Amino acid sequence: MRGVVMHTAGDVRVEERADPKIIEPTDAVIALAATCICGSDLWPYRGVEPADHQAMGHEYMGVVEEVGADVKTVKPGDFVVGSFVISDNTCEICQAGFQSKCVHAEFVAQIGTQAEKARIPHADGTLVKTPGTPDPELYPALLAASDVLGTGWFAAVAAEAGPGKTVAVVGDGAVGLMAILAAKQLGAERIIAMSRHPERQKLARYYGATDVVEERGEEGVAKIKELTSGLGAHSVVEAVGTQESFMQAVGATRGGGHLGYVGVNYDVKIPGIELFFAGIHTLGGPAPVRRFLPDLIDRIWSGEIDPGKVFDLTLPLEEAPEGYRAMDERRATKVLLTL
């Protein structure tokens, strides 16, 4: 099969990879209908994470081709969407709603789904069937549910976005935009998007942002406080993962408020004394997308939400290297790869 391989930082190629096969009786093999490039894929692309002939991709959906003997909930021919973290969905941690910390957790990035096919372990716990076979027009929205929508949704839930709340979202990438969509769906009264990018600001407003703040760092915190009678936001989402963005999120959260952080934070060092005196609730990490997948698929299927607009560049799989360049240079927010 054809698949994306990152040889080293900045060197992405599409080449022949071995076809996946059933290894464990809990496995499924799916033929992907579409895949995409994630902002977190830019970490190895930029050399922040090591990359050495690494199969790429962790967002996926498609048709089940084959299942192991123990798989009960999906069968060949089913159209499925899966989480970017493998889970059995039965262990105590999964049952508590944190499938991304399952005792069998495995990041799908280690499998690599920017490809024509993929083997998905623990298929019963990881894959969710759609109500039927979707029209291609629904592909972008359903693909978003595999990671960025579920991650943005978790961030908004972790920040306790809801009726009567003011929500501030730090980060205008795909996850930040999905957090805005989620906050709107959860009933937030006011949603402040922190963004300097005109096109992303437009999309933020489409998804429900009521205000846009372009300032960053301490100036950004001051602006949030100015907009909230000096108190800060009830709910803050951190969807970037840099030192500045994280501390900006901490500073923008009012005393007793909630911070949901989902930006992959390399080299972020949180001064303990600042977090101590902030007096806020914090929850984050790799999103338990599997917890939200059935509900998100239903919302997409019914037309209640359209997260697919977050994809602003579509390319064939063979042009994945250009997709990486476009995202790295911020010419694209998120790239969908067709098969």
C-alpha positions as CSV (number, residue, x, y, z in Angstrom):
1,M,0.0,0.0,0.0
2,R,1.0,3.6,-0.3
3,G,1.7,5.5,2.9
4,V,3.4,8.6,4.3
5,V,6.9,8.1,5.9
6,M,8.9,10.9,7.6
7,H,12.5,10.0,7.0
8,T,13.8,12.8,9.2
9,A,12.7,16.4,10.1
10,G,11.4,18.1,7.1
11,D,11.7,15.0,4.8
12,V,8.3,13.5,4.2
13,R,7.8,11.0,1.4
14,V,4.9,8.8,0.1
15,E,6.2,5.3,-0.5
16,E,5.3,1.7,-0.5
17,R,4.6,0.3,3.0
18,A,3.6,-3.3,3.9
19,D,-0.1,-4.1,3.8
20,P,-1.5,-4.4,7.3
21,K,-2.6,-7.8,8.5
22,I,-4.6,-9.2,11.5
23,I,-2.1,-10.0,14.2
24,E,-4.2,-10.2,17.4
25,P,-7.8,-11.6,17.5
26,T,-9.0,-8.2,18.7
27,D,-7.6,-6.4,15.6
28,A,-9.4,-4.9,12.6
29,V,-8.0,-3.9,9.2
30,I,-9.7,-0.9,7.6
31,A,-9.5,0.7,4.2
32,L,-9.2,4.4,4.8
33,A,-11.7,6.6,3.0
34,A,-9.7,9.8,3.9
35,T,-7.0,10.8,6.2
36,C,-5.3,14.1,7.2
37,I,-2.4,15.9,8.7
38,C,-2.5,17.1,12.3
39,G,-0.8,20.1,13.9
40,S,1.0,17.6,16.2
41,D,2.6,16.0,13.1
42,L,4.6,19.3,12.8
43,W,6.5,18.5,16.0
44,P,8.7,15.8,14.3
45,Y,8.5,17.8,11.0
46,R,10.2,20.7,12.8
47,G,12.7,18.5,14.7
48,V,11.1,19.0,18.1
49,E,10.4,15.2,18.2
50,P,12.8,12.7,16.7
51,A,11.8,11.2,13.4
52,D,13.6,8.2,11.7
53,H,11.6,6.6,8.9
54,Q,8.4,7.0,10.9
55,A,5.0,6.0,9.5
56,M,2.8,9.1,9.9
57,G,-0.8,9.8,10.8
58,H,-3.3,9.1,13.6
59,E,-6.6,10.4,12.3
60,Y,-8.7,7.9,10.3
61,M,-12.0,6.6,9.1
62,G,-13.1,4.1,6.5
63,V,-14.5,0.7,5.8
64,V,-13.7,-2.4,7.8
65,E,-12.1,-5.0,5.5
66,E,-11.2,-7.8,8.0
67,V,-11.6,-8.5,11.7
68,G,-10.0,-10.8,14.2
69,A,-11.9,-13.7,15.7
70,D,-12.7,-11.9,18.9
71,V,-14.1,-8.7,17.4
72,K,-17.8,-8.4,18.1
73,T,-19.0,-4.8,17.4
74,V,-17.8,-4.2,13.9
75,K,-17.7,-6.4,10.8
76,P,-16.4,-6.2,7.2
77,G,-18.3,-3.6,5.3
78,D,-19.0,-1.3,8.3
79,F,-18.0,2.3,8.0
80,V,-16.2,3.3,11.2
81,V,-14.4,6.3,12.8
82,G,-11.7,5.7,15.4
83,S,-10.0,7.6,18.2
84,F,-6.4,8.6,17.8
85,V,-5.6,6.5,20.9
86,I,-6.3,2.8,21.1
87,S,-8.4,1.6,24.0
88,D,-10.2,-1.5,25.1
89,N,-13.1,0.7,26.5
90,T,-13.6,-1.8,29.3
91,C,-10.8,-1.2,31.9
92,E,-11.5,0.8,35.0
93,I,-9.8,3.9,33.5
94,C,-11.8,3.7,30.3
95,Q,-15.0,3.2,32.3
96,A,-14.2,6.4,34.1
97,G,-14.1,8.2,30.8
98,F,-10.4,8.5,30.2
99,Q,-9.9,6.1,27.4
100,S,-6.7,7.9,26.3
101,K,-5.1,6.4,29.5
102,C,-6.5,2.9,29.0
103,V,-4.3,0.1,30.4
104,H,-3.9,-1.0,26.7
105,A,-3.4,2.6,25.4
106,E,-1.4,2.9,22.2
107,F,-1.1,6.0,20.1
108,V,-2.3,5.4,16.6
109,A,0.7,7.6,15.5
110,Q,2.8,4.5,16.0
111,I,0.6,2.7,13.4
112,G,0.5,5.5,10.9
113,T,-2.8,6.2,9.2
114,Q,-1.7,8.5,6.5
115,A,-2.0,5.5,4.2
116,E,-4.4,3.5,2.2
117,K,-5.1,0.9,5.0
118,A,-4.5,0.5,8.7
119,R,-4.5,-2.2,11.4
120,I,-6.5,-1.0,14.4
121,P,-5.9,-3.0,17.7
122,H,-8.7,-3.4,20.2
123,A,-11.2,-2.7,17.5
124,D,-14.2,-3.1,19.7
125,G,-13.0,-0.5,22.1
126,T,-11.5,2.0,19.6
127,L,-13.8,2.0,16.5
128,V,-17.4,3.4,16.4
129,K,-19.7,2.5,13.5
130,T,-21.6,5.3,11.7
131,P,-25.4,4.9,11.3
132,G,-24.8,4.0,7.6
133,T,-22.4,4.6,4.8
134,P,-21.8,8.3,4.6
135,D,-21.8,10.5,1.5
136,P,-18.4,11.8,0.7
137,E,-19.6,15.3,1.6
138,L,-19.6,14.1,5.3
139,Y,-16.0,12.8,5.1
140,P,-14.3,16.0,6.4
141,A,-16.7,16.3,9.3
142,L,-16.4,12.6,10.4
143,L,-12.6,12.7,10.0
144,A,-12.4,15.7,12.3
145,A,-14.1,13.6,15.0
146,S,-11.2,11.2,15.1
147,D,-9.0,13.8,16.8
148,V,-9.4,17.6,16.5
149,L,-13.1,17.7,17.2
150,G,-12.9,15.2,20.0
151,T,-9.9,17.0,21.4
152,G,-11.5,20.4,21.2
153,W,-14.7,19.0,22.8
154,F,-12.7,17.5,25.7
155,A,-10.9,20.8,26.2
156,A,-14.2,22.6,26.5
157,V,-15.6,20.0,28.8
158,A,-12.5,20.1,31.0
159,A,-12.8,23.9,31.1
160,E,-16.4,23.4,32.2
161,A,-17.8,25.5,29.4
162,G,-21.5,25.9,29.7
163,P,-24.5,28.2,30.1
164,G,-23.7,31.5,31.7
165,K,-20.0,31.0,31.2
166,T,-17.4,33.2,29.4
167,V,-14.9,31.0,27.6
168,A,-11.5,32.1,26.3
169,V,-9.7,29.9,23.7
170,V,-6.0,30.3,23.4
171,G,-5.0,29.0,20.0
172,D,-6.7,29.4,16.6
173,G,-5.5,26.1,15.0
174,A,-7.9,23.3,14.3
175,V,-8.2,22.2,17.9
176,G,-8.8,25.7,19.1
177,L,-11.5,26.2,16.5
178,M,-13.2,22.9,17.5
179,A,-13.1,24.1,21.1
180,I,-15.0,27.1,20.1
181,L,-17.6,24.9,18.3
182,A,-17.8,22.7,21.4
183,A,-18.2,25.7,23.8
184,K,-21.1,27.0,21.6
185,Q,-22.8,23.6,21.6
186,L,-22.3,23.3,25.4
187,G,-24.2,26.6,25.8
188,A,-21.5,29.1,26.6
189,E,-22.8,32.7,26.8
190,R,-19.6,34.4,25.5
191,I,-16.7,32.9,23.6
192,I,-13.5,34.8,23.2
193,A,-11.1,33.6,20.4
194,M,-7.5,34.6,20.8
195,S,-6.3,34.9,17.2
196,R,-4.3,37.1,14.9
197,H,-5.1,35.2,11.7
198,P,-8.0,36.9,9.7
199,E,-9.2,33.7,8.0
200,R,-9.2,31.8,11.3
201,Q,-11.0,34.6,13.0
202,K,-13.8,34.3,10.4
203,L,-14.0,30.6,11.1
204,A,-14.0,31.2,14.8
205,R,-16.9,33.5,14.5
206,Y,-18.7,31.0,12.3
207,Y,-18.3,28.4,15.0
208,G,-19.6,30.7,17.7
209,A,-16.9,33.2,18.9
210,T,-18.5,36.4,20.1
211,D,-15.2,38.3,20.5
212,V,-11.7,38.2,19.1
213,V,-8.6,39.2,21.0
214,E,-5.4,39.6,19.0
215,E,-3.1,40.5,21.9
216,R,-0.8,37.8,23.3
217,G,1.1,37.1,26.5
218,E,0.6,39.6,29.3
219,E,-1.2,42.0,26.9
220,G,-3.6,39.1,26.0
221,V,-4.3,38.4,29.7
222,A,-5.0,42.1,30.3
223,K,-7.4,42.2,27.4
224,I,-9.3,39.2,28.7
225,K,-9.6,40.8,32.1
226,E,-10.8,44.0,30.5
227,L,-13.5,42.1,28.8
228,T,-14.6,40.3,32.0
229,S,-14.8,43.2,34.5
230,G,-11.3,42.4,35.7
231,L,-12.0,38.8,36.7
232,G,-10.8,36.7,33.8
233,A,-12.8,34.0,32.0
234,H,-14.7,31.3,33.8
235,S,-13.4,28.7,31.3
236,V,-10.1,28.8,29.4
237,V,-8.9,26.4,26.7
238,E,-5.2,26.1,26.0
239,A,-4.7,24.6,22.5
240,V,-1.2,25.5,21.5
241,G,1.4,24.1,23.9
242,T,4.0,26.8,24.1
243,Q,5.3,28.5,27.3
244,E,3.7,31.8,26.4
245,S,0.3,30.3,25.5
246,F,0.1,28.2,28.6
247,M,1.0,31.0,31.0
248,Q,-1.4,33.2,29.0
249,A,-4.1,30.6,29.6
250,V,-3.4,30.4,33.3
251,G,-3.4,34.2,33.6
252,A,-6.7,34.5,31.7
253,T,-8.5,32.1,34.0
254,R,-10.4,33.8,36.9
255,G,-9.9,32.6,40.5
256,G,-11.8,29.3,40.9
257,G,-12.2,29.0,37.1
258,H,-11.3,26.0,35.0
259,L,-8.5,25.5,32.5
260,G,-8.6,22.7,30.0
261,Y,-5.3,22.2,28.3
262,V,-4.8,20.0,25.2
263,G,-1.9,21.7,23.5
264,V,1.1,19.3,23.3
265,N,3.4,21.2,25.6
266,Y,7.1,20.6,24.9
267,D,9.5,22.4,27.3
268,V,6.7,24.2,29.0
269,K,7.8,25.0,32.6
270,I,5.0,26.1,34.9
271,P,6.2,28.2,37.9
272,G,4.6,26.3,40.8
273,I,4.1,29.5,42.8
274,E,2.2,31.1,39.9
275,L,-0.1,28.1,39.6
276,F,-0.5,28.0,43.4
277,F,-1.7,31.5,43.6
278,A,-3.8,31.4,40.5
279,G,-6.3,29.2,42.5
280,I,-7.7,27.5,39.4
281,H,-8.9,24.0,38.4
282,T,-6.8,22.3,35.7
283,L,-7.5,19.3,33.6
284,G,-6.0,18.2,30.3
285,G,-3.6,15.9,28.4
286,P,-4.3,13.5,25.5
287,A,-8.1,13.7,24.9
288,P,-10.3,10.7,25.6
289,V,-11.9,11.1,22.1
290,R,-13.5,7.6,22.4
291,R,-15.7,9.0,25.2
292,F,-17.3,11.6,22.9
293,L,-17.2,9.7,19.6
294,P,-20.8,8.3,19.6
295,D,-22.3,11.6,20.5
296,L,-20.2,13.6,18.0
297,I,-21.0,11.2,15.1
298,D,-24.7,11.6,15.9
299,R,-24.4,15.4,15.9
300,I,-22.5,15.3,12.5
301,W,-24.9,12.8,11.0
302,S,-28.0,14.9,12.0
303,G,-26.4,18.1,10.6
304,E,-26.3,19.7,14.0
305,I,-22.5,20.5,13.6
306,D,-20.1,20.8,10.7
307,P,-16.6,20.5,12.0
308,G,-15.3,19.7,8.5
309,K,-14.9,23.4,7.6
310,V,-11.7,23.3,9.6
311,F,-10.1,21.6,6.6
312,D,-9.0,24.4,4.3
313,L,-6.8,22.4,1.9
314,T,-7.5,19.1,0.2
315,L,-4.8,17.1,-1.5
316,P,-4.3,13.6,-2.8
317,L,-2.3,11.3,-0.5
318,E,0.6,11.4,-3.0
319,E,0.9,15.2,-2.4
320,A,1.2,14.8,1.4
321,P,4.7,16.5,1.5
322,E,3.1,19.7,0.1
323,G,0.4,19.4,2.8
324,Y,3.1,19.3,5.5
325,R,4.8,22.4,4.0
326,A,1.5,24.3,3.8
327,M,0.7,23.7,7.4
328,D,4.3,24.4,8.6
329,E,4.2,27.7,6.7
330,R,0.6,28.5,8.1
331,R,-0.8,28.5,4.6
332,A,-3.3,25.9,5.7
333,T,-5.0,25.3,9.0
334,K,-5.6,21.6,8.4
335,V,-5.0,19.4,5.3
336,L,-7.3,16.6,4.3
337,L,-5.7,13.8,2.2
338,T,-7.9,11.9,-0.3
339,L,-7.4,8.3,-1.3
